[in-house]
Amino acid sequence: MTDDIEQIRLLKARYFRLLDTKQWDEWKDCFTEDLAITVEMSRGEPGKPGEVHEQPQGREAFVAALRVTLAEAPTVHHGHMPEITLTGPDTATGIWAMADIVAFVGGPTMYGYGHYNEHYRKEGGRWRIARLHLTRLKVDYRDE
């Protein structure tokens, strides 16, 4: 049990490092083929949903889209204080507090703060992210 939780922590650490270093092929391996993604931006009022930004579904489409969107944008992603729950021998959920910085080329720099809510599935002995719901509770844009 403890080993599975540690393996999920290492998966998320790889997720952040590979994303920020633009190692797209390796990053893709963090996800299941049927990956489902939801990104919710900046909730206006507590308890009310934020604006949902549609994302390509499935591992191939999602990684291909981010590869283009973030190709030239320096990024920094941090995850903190994971709450990981094993829900079965090959399934788990996790909530991570997060902060990210995305410096869009020719545009503002985005500073986001919120949570990743994730579902994990063990495939071939390796944990992968199957569903990811990113909620940014606060987003600041700065011209830098």
Buried (B, 14 or more C-beta within 10 A) or exposed (E): EEEBBEBBBEBBEBBBEBBBEBEBEEBBBBBBEEBBBBBBBBBEEEEEEBEEEEBBEBBEEBBBEBBEEBEEBEBEBEBEEBEBEBEEEEBBBBBBBBBBBBBBEEEEBBBBBBBBBBBBBBEEEEBBBBBBBBBBBEBEEEEE
